[in-house]
Amino acid sequence: MTQPGLLIGLVDSGLAPELESKAHSSRAFILDESGELAARPAEPDLVGHGSLVARIVLSHEPNALLVNAQVFHARAAATALAVAAALDWSITQGARLIILSLGLREDRAVLRQACARALDQGAVLLASSPARGTPVYPSSYAGVIRITGDARCAPDEISHLASAQADFGACVRADARIAESGPPHPSSDSSPAGASLAAAHVCGHLARHFAQADGVTISTAAARAFLVAQARYHGPERRTKPS
């Protein structure tokens, strides 16, 4: 039987006004003019990313409720301090499945410790990871489930990669109906794609599984086991060189 109201932590750019009814709670985390972290009422999503991630998650599990932790504001840039505070707050709000469709280039102790605290509290952390290149954080921290885009995957498919870059892969785009359901994305790319949207799809799959499965405790081990069992593809994409 579906358990309505599974709480999902969304650490991102916030929510568009038409998604506010899906928010269990909302808070913004931002550095003020003095460089101190301030927690304020969340504002409407100006970047568009968080709203798109939310729509993808909700397309898989419409009964979910979002713990909206806003760390991006006028642009897609956040500090480790803000993300760490958003994680801590999300846990206090009851979120046990938390999506971080973001990647910071530097390992910061404040973020590493916040991830460790969340994991110790039993939260499942999902973070986007680039398909290649240097590691990003928080996806590179131990215990965090790393997700990247996999062009083989349709929206209802998952791949078990177990690669140096990522644990799992998923669809790199939003369904056209989802992308068109909100205001135009403010970036120059009108159809954003990549690891951050793949993480949203995986989060949605897990949200649906945990909401519908009787007697299943939300845990990182249970999440990994489900994703492996549901994977349509195993191993990285095979890329052939042009002749």
C-alpha positions as CSV (number, residue, x, y, z in Angstrom):
1,M,0.0,0.0,0.0
2,T,1.3,3.4,-0.9
3,Q,2.3,5.5,2.1
4,P,1.6,9.2,1.1
5,G,3.9,11.9,2.1
6,L,7.4,10.4,1.9
7,L,9.7,13.3,2.7
8,I,12.5,14.0,0.2
9,G,15.2,16.5,0.9
10,L,15.8,18.8,-2.1
11,V,19.1,20.7,-1.8
12,D,18.9,23.0,-4.9
13,S,17.7,26.3,-6.2
14,G,14.2,26.1,-4.6
15,L,10.8,25.6,-6.1
16,A,8.6,27.5,-8.6
17,P,5.4,28.9,-7.1
18,E,3.3,26.2,-8.7
19,L,5.2,23.5,-6.8
20,E,4.9,25.1,-3.4
21,S,1.9,22.9,-2.6
22,K,4.4,19.9,-2.7
23,A,6.7,21.5,-0.1
24,H,6.5,20.1,3.4
25,S,8.8,22.8,4.6
26,S,11.1,25.4,3.0
27,R,14.2,27.3,4.0
28,A,16.9,29.3,2.2
29,F,20.6,29.2,3.3
30,I,22.8,32.1,2.1
31,L,25.9,33.9,3.1
32,D,25.0,37.5,4.1
33,E,27.1,40.6,3.3
34,S,29.4,39.9,6.3
35,G,30.1,36.4,5.1
36,E,28.0,34.8,7.8
37,L,25.5,32.0,7.0
38,A,21.9,33.1,7.3
39,A,18.8,31.0,7.2
40,R,15.9,32.8,5.7
41,P,12.4,32.1,4.2
42,A,12.9,30.4,0.8
43,E,12.2,32.5,-2.3
44,P,10.8,31.4,-5.7
45,D,13.3,29.5,-7.8
46,L,15.1,32.0,-10.1
47,V,17.5,29.4,-11.6
48,G,14.9,26.8,-12.6
49,H,17.1,23.8,-11.8
50,G,15.5,22.8,-8.5
51,S,12.0,23.0,-10.0
52,L,13.0,20.7,-12.9
53,V,14.6,18.2,-10.5
54,A,11.5,18.3,-8.3
55,R,9.2,17.7,-11.3
56,I,11.2,14.7,-12.4
57,V,11.1,13.2,-8.9
58,L,7.4,13.8,-8.6
59,S,6.8,12.2,-12.0
60,H,7.9,9.0,-10.5
61,E,6.3,9.4,-7.1
62,P,3.5,12.0,-7.1
63,N,2.7,11.5,-3.4
64,A,6.1,12.6,-2.2
65,L,6.5,15.8,-0.3
66,L,9.6,18.0,-0.6
67,V,11.8,19.4,2.1
68,N,13.0,22.4,0.1
69,A,16.5,23.5,1.1
70,Q,17.4,26.4,-1.1
71,V,21.2,26.9,-1.6
72,F,21.3,28.4,-5.2
73,H,19.7,31.8,-5.6
74,A,20.3,34.2,-8.5
75,R,22.8,31.7,-10.1
76,A,23.8,28.1,-10.0
77,A,26.5,28.5,-7.4
78,A,26.5,27.4,-3.7
79,T,29.0,27.3,-0.9
80,A,30.0,24.2,1.0
81,L,28.8,26.0,4.2
82,A,25.3,26.6,2.8
83,V,25.0,23.0,1.5
84,A,26.1,21.6,4.9
85,A,23.5,23.7,6.7
86,A,20.9,22.7,4.2
87,L,21.7,19.0,4.9
88,D,21.5,19.4,8.6
89,W,18.2,21.3,8.4
90,S,16.7,18.6,6.0
91,I,17.4,15.9,8.6
92,T,15.7,17.9,11.3
93,Q,12.6,18.2,9.0
94,G,12.4,14.4,8.7
95,A,13.9,13.9,5.3
96,R,15.6,10.5,4.9
97,L,16.0,10.5,1.1
98,I,18.0,13.6,0.1
99,I,19.0,14.6,-3.4
100,L,22.0,16.9,-4.1
101,S,22.1,17.5,-7.9
102,L,25.2,19.6,-7.5
103,G,28.9,19.2,-7.5
104,L,31.5,21.4,-5.7
105,R,35.1,21.2,-6.9
106,E,36.8,21.4,-3.5
107,D,36.6,19.0,-0.6
108,R,35.5,21.0,2.5
109,A,35.5,19.6,6.0
110,V,32.2,21.3,6.8
111,L,30.4,19.5,4.0
112,R,32.2,16.2,4.6
113,Q,31.1,16.3,8.2
114,A,27.5,17.2,7.4
115,C,27.3,14.3,5.0
116,A,28.7,12.0,7.7
117,R,26.1,13.3,10.2
118,A,23.3,12.7,7.7
119,L,24.4,9.2,7.0
120,D,24.8,8.5,10.7
121,Q,21.1,9.5,11.1
122,G,20.1,6.9,8.5
123,A,19.6,9.3,5.5
124,V,20.2,8.1,2.0
125,L,22.2,10.7,0.1
126,L,22.1,10.9,-3.7
127,A,24.5,13.2,-5.5
128,S,25.3,13.9,-9.1
129,S,28.7,13.0,-10.5
130,P,30.2,13.9,-13.9
131,A,30.7,11.1,-16.4
132,R,34.4,11.9,-16.6
133,G,36.9,14.3,-15.2
134,T,37.9,15.3,-11.7
135,P,35.9,14.2,-8.7
136,V,33.2,16.6,-7.2
137,Y,31.6,16.8,-3.8
138,P,29.5,15.5,-2.1
139,S,29.3,12.6,-4.5
140,S,32.9,11.6,-3.7
141,Y,32.3,11.2,0.0
142,A,32.1,7.7,1.4
143,G,28.5,6.5,1.7
144,V,27.0,8.9,-0.8
145,I,25.4,7.2,-3.8
146,R,27.0,8.6,-7.0
147,I,24.8,9.1,-10.0
148,T,25.7,10.1,-13.6
149,G,23.9,10.3,-16.9
150,D,23.6,7.2,-19.0
151,A,22.4,7.7,-22.6
152,R,21.2,4.1,-22.8
153,C,18.5,4.7,-20.1
154,A,15.0,5.8,-20.7
155,P,13.2,7.6,-17.9
156,D,12.0,4.3,-16.4
157,E,15.5,2.6,-16.6
158,I,18.5,2.5,-14.3
159,S,22.1,1.3,-15.0
160,H,24.4,-0.2,-12.5
161,L,27.8,1.2,-13.5
162,A,30.1,0.5,-10.5
163,S,32.7,2.7,-12.2
164,A,35.4,5.0,-10.9
165,Q,33.0,7.9,-11.6
166,A,29.6,6.7,-10.5
167,D,27.6,3.9,-8.9
168,F,24.5,4.2,-11.0
169,G,23.3,5.9,-14.2
170,A,20.0,7.1,-15.4
171,C,18.2,9.1,-18.1
172,V,19.9,12.4,-18.8
173,R,16.8,14.4,-19.7
174,A,13.4,15.2,-18.5
175,D,10.4,13.9,-20.4
176,A,9.2,16.6,-22.7
177,R,5.9,16.9,-20.9
178,I,7.8,17.6,-17.6
179,A,10.1,20.1,-19.2
180,E,7.2,22.0,-20.7
181,S,5.1,21.9,-17.6
182,G,6.9,24.9,-16.0
183,P,8.3,28.2,-17.1
184,P,11.2,28.2,-19.5
185,H,14.6,27.3,-18.0
186,P,16.5,30.6,-17.7
187,S,19.8,29.1,-18.9
188,S,21.0,29.4,-22.5
189,D,20.3,25.7,-22.9
190,S,16.5,25.4,-23.1
191,S,16.7,21.6,-22.6
192,P,19.1,20.9,-19.7
193,A,20.5,17.4,-19.4
194,G,23.2,15.5,-17.6
195,A,24.1,14.0,-14.3
196,S,21.9,16.3,-12.2
197,L,18.7,15.1,-14.0
198,A,19.9,11.5,-13.9
199,A,20.1,11.9,-10.1
200,A,16.5,13.2,-10.1
201,H,15.3,10.1,-12.0
202,V,17.1,7.8,-9.5
203,C,15.7,9.7,-6.6
204,G,12.2,9.3,-8.1
205,H,12.7,5.5,-8.5
206,L,13.8,5.2,-4.9
207,A,11.0,7.4,-3.7
208,R,8.4,5.3,-5.4
209,H,10.0,2.1,-4.1
210,F,10.2,3.2,-0.5
211,A,6.7,4.7,-0.5
212,Q,5.1,1.5,-1.9
213,A,7.2,-1.2,-0.1
214,D,5.6,-2.3,3.2
215,G,8.1,-3.0,5.9
216,V,11.1,-1.7,4.1
217,T,13.3,0.6,6.2
218,I,14.9,3.5,4.3
219,S,18.7,2.9,4.3
220,T,21.6,3.3,2.0
221,A,22.0,-0.5,1.8
222,A,18.4,-1.0,0.9
223,A,18.6,1.7,-1.7
224,R,21.7,0.2,-3.3
225,A,20.2,-3.3,-3.3
226,F,17.0,-2.0,-5.0
227,L,18.9,-0.1,-7.7
228,V,21.1,-3.1,-8.5
229,A,18.1,-5.4,-8.7
230,Q,16.2,-3.0,-11.0
231,A,19.1,-2.1,-13.3
232,R,18.4,-2.5,-17.0
233,Y,22.1,-2.3,-17.8
234,H,25.2,-3.4,-16.0
235,G,28.7,-1.9,-16.5
236,P,29.6,1.4,-18.2
237,E,28.5,2.4,-21.6
238,R,30.7,0.9,-24.3
239,R,32.1,3.6,-26.6
240,T,33.4,2.7,-30.0
241,K,36.0,4.7,-31.7
242,P,35.2,6.0,-35.2
243,S,36.9,4.1,-38.0
